Each structure stands twice: as structure tokens, then as C-alpha cells.
């Protein structure tokens, strides 16, 4: 189906009216202060990007156990709620809208980042390949501890509390991070989930935790203010499934009952922050159009032309930009003017200070 829609067509997202279809993708930047608390600098960063149709915050841990990298913000303490309030107030004062992304990393962590130096938790005791990012630099991932069945209600409760705290912090909604090899994705895919209880085995069982979390979060916000992110084609964080087409079709269909604001899909063109050269494998957003009854956001390596093309094709309703948003705070204005784009500097993606964070110039500054 071909449409007349482009990146500048307004759109309703749940109960929100968005002025354009350009979404700021969730981006880990590791610049929270002590206690994993957002700061005025973080508020400046998001405010510079307030002309996006929607901002989705960086992934934000719902509990201390949910943390897997240094200096990522949380949404489990009152100090964090107060820090995020700086961000939401500033974004709203500049006319923007912002969702918080709710995160638990599962096995993608390290004892040095865990409360009491304990092992990270996961559906099953299987270590990812590679190194964890710790405060003392890269260290090999450890074998995580498999969650007891009796601990799972506590995990659901952590997401529910995170959703409540996001409401208290003034967000416009929340996105449940079920992508990129973090806890909920670890439960979905059978390379990481070898459980024999009701959270493992069949596709329905493996999707149970995501459904319980979604139910809890929708109970706080209503479906119209909740999105879910999935990465059906990703292998980042040592992910695999024996039948991802069947798994993610089931998940997308099962989410229909929540009347969500949107389903957000990472495109096979990208795997985490790298563009995949040959992306003929995998599940592009259009695969989910006949399965999911609501709004679809697609993310991953889009530019102006590709973004407009995927909207015109009718396969997606909005397009999320990550790397381009790091470097171009006024991305919608630049797209509208067909202006040159600043190049993102990878060395300052993760951690550090204002450099590479709030010092990318707007077009206005550049041409003044
Ligand atoms: C990362 O910190 O590298 C990261 C975090 C969240 C994602 C992907 C990557 O979804």
C-alpha cells in the first residue's frame, strides 16, 4: 500500500498528537551522576532535541539489579525521579514529548555493577560472549544465575514501580525495552531461555514474562501511553532463536490485546549501533504490518530518503533515528531544509562530559 505520508505528516500516537513522525531513538550515553541520577546536563541534551515528534529516553534501569553499564540512569529511587523531572519539565517547556524506556539488562551485567557484588540474573545460567563494561574497564561476562520461578513476580513488580515512578517524574509515557538481548529478550529467545517452568519451553511460555510486564505497566499508564520495543533480527549480546519468525509473530499478535501506543522494531539493517552491510536476512517492519493492529515505529540506519520511503510504502508509521540524533539536535529542521548533517563522533557516544553530548551545533548556530 502506498501513501502520501512523509516524515513531516502529523500523527496521533495513542492519545498524543505529534507534529512529525521523526522519533529520537533510545540511546545509552552513560552520563548520569552519582546514584545514577539524571542532571541538568541531561536535561539540556534532551531539550536540544525537543522538536522530535517523540523522544524516547535512553534505557533506564528499573532496579539496581537491572543495571549493566556504568552511569546509566535509573528510575527506582526518589533522587532519580527528581532528576528525571528536570528533564521532562525542560522538554515540555520546549514543546516536546518524551517517553521513558524501562530496562533490565539481565545477564548483560557484571558483579561489580550488581548490589552486593552478586551474579547478574537471567532466565538460564548461560554467559554471553565478550566483555561487560565495568567501572574498571572491560571484563569478561560471567555466567549469570538463573532466576527462581518465585523471583519472577518481583521482576514484574520492579517494572510496575518503574512505570509508576516514570509517571511521577512527568513523562508522557513509557517504552518497555524487550530488545537487543536484555532481560525480556533473553526470556523470549530460546538461545538464552532453557527454562522448564512456565516461563520457558513453548513460545507462549517464553513470552509470558513480557506479557506480565506489559500488563503491569499498562495497569499504571493505560495502553495508549505504552510502547514495546523488539529486535527480531538482532544478534547483539549473543542472541539467537531457533525460529524467530514464529516467535516474534506470536509476540506481536499477543501484544494486540493491550491497545498499545506503538510497537517499535529494530530493523535488520542495523544490529545495535552497527550498520549491517548485507541485511537480506531478518524481519523488516513490513513483516509485522499484517500481524500488529497498531502503530509501528521502525529504527535502524535510516536517513531522510529511506525514512520517507518506508512511510510512503505504508510499512511503518514513524521512523526512529539514533546516530543521526546524537549529532544533530535539530534533525527535523535539517531534514526539512535538506541541510548537511553533523557527523557523529563514536569516541564520545558512551560516557564523558559535555563534549560530544550537548555541543553538536544546531543549523541556526552553524549558519549564524
Ligand atoms: C549499550 O549500552 O550498548 C546498549 C544499551 C541498550 C541497547 C543497546 C545497546 O538497547
Boltz pocket constraint, residues with backbone or C-beta under 6 A from the ligand:
constraints:
  - pocket:
      binder: B
      contacts: [[A, 26], [A, 28], [A, 59], [A, 69], [A, 179], [A, 180], [A, 272]]
      max_distance: 6.0
